[in-house]
């Protein structure tokens, strides 16, 4: 009798264990509509988002619709601004726990891509993740591990889904995709996944994105919007150098404007969608008409600047979400978001948004948008940085025109970066005024290293050249033996310097030089 009871207990424990495992497996969902989720790929270095706008029930299926994107159509050169999302349009949840991500490319009649995530699957229960269009090959998926994992400060049970490319006979094919994993969190859905709308075109090296933030509550990196970009406090400083060169006319004029902006006061609004700042500015403008003629203008002023979410819809949208903005003549555009890792700008290491004018679309007819053809004159890719403002431009044209606005220094609270400009130096304090025809010609300015000096008529040789930093400290001395000399400044750090030239008759000439 004891043996029979013991057997019943064993059977019951096995049954309840099996049923508990099944129940746990069914708790997993690929898509969550309770928050916005953000994902980053360290290779592509950009951020994509999930924001489910609508959830509908159709028979036994549940459809999830992510935000719309710009998509090409199969007629003419038309794009639509309400095209389907990178995630799928729609994402369909089946009663058995299968999530189907459908991607339809307007440009090809047979190019519907279908990807599947079986959220109820247990360990080592394979299914077809994707079937290729023009061959019998496919990508198999199966849960190979269930474990606790910590991501963005959250610990949760995660199914590790391994992918394997196979042929029609079920044989494994050598492929980089075979090392890739999809992560499915029990309470937060997919936390590592491919970008479905370009998986096929970039396979087998399609990037996989990992979760970096979520809202509700807000954790990690979330959408960078106007109020986060222009989040300043009294005492913050921003030193910016604007450089414009016009190569399409002779004698090739250029303009350099150096501006120091200090935040004096912050004015908040009850709606929390706008903010104003009282800003003190010190500015030097140098307009060079030719290699021998330049004019300078200096100014200080205090002004009020206001930033509003309503006036910047392109900054309010999710990365890749299409939007019409009055800032761009009501053209359709979309932003790209990332965490900066560019070696030229590596000092930021913070989230940024980019608006690219080469990716703007004008409505030509009803719901038919066509990409604009923009000359290099107007190629100003705008970077916006969290807490540092914008737009800043770092590459801006071709051989006809160049235009940049570069943040050289900032101070936020106790944090500083870069080499500051000096308002006293910008304002020409302590430097003698000179008529234009007596100016020393030093070019190029700014310079990346090599610089040429042309002395004015009447200067006695030899002359002494002293290079001073913005604190007035002499960092280098040279002797000028000819009226035209070339020097290499590659050993100097980037920043603003004063060139002081003393001739044999003790006349003093000074110029400001920016070492890039």
VENHUSUL-V967995 format. One record per helix or strand of 3 or more residues. SS is the DSSP state (hx for helix, st for strand). FROM is the first residue (numbers start at 1). LEN is the number of residues. If there is no record, write none. Layout:
ss=SS from=FROM len=LEN
ss=SS from=FROM len=LEN
This chain:
ss=hx from=2 len=25
ss=st from=37 len=5
ss=st from=46 len=5
ss=st from=52 len=7
ss=st from=61 len=6
ss=st from=69 len=4
ss=st from=79 len=5
ss=st from=91 len=3
ss=st from=98 len=6
ss=st from=113 len=6
ss=st from=127 len=5
ss=st from=138 len=14
ss=st from=154 len=13
ss=hx from=176 len=4
ss=st from=181 len=5
ss=st from=189 len=6
ss=hx from=196 len=7
ss=st from=208 len=7
ss=hx from=226 len=4
ss=st from=237 len=10
ss=st from=254 len=15
ss=st from=274 len=15
ss=st from=294 len=15
ss=hx from=313 len=4
ss=st from=323 len=3
ss=hx from=326 len=3
ss=st from=331 len=3
ss=st from=335 len=5
ss=st from=351 len=5
ss=hx from=357 len=3
ss=st from=361 len=5
ss=st from=368 len=4
ss=hx from=376 len=3
ss=st from=382 len=4
ss=st from=389 len=5
ss=st from=401 len=12
ss=st from=415 len=4
ss=hx from=423 len=4
ss=hx from=436 len=3
ss=st from=441 len=3
ss=st from=450 len=5
ss=st from=463 len=6
ss=st from=474 len=7
ss=st from=484 len=5
ss=st from=495 len=8
ss=st from=508 len=8
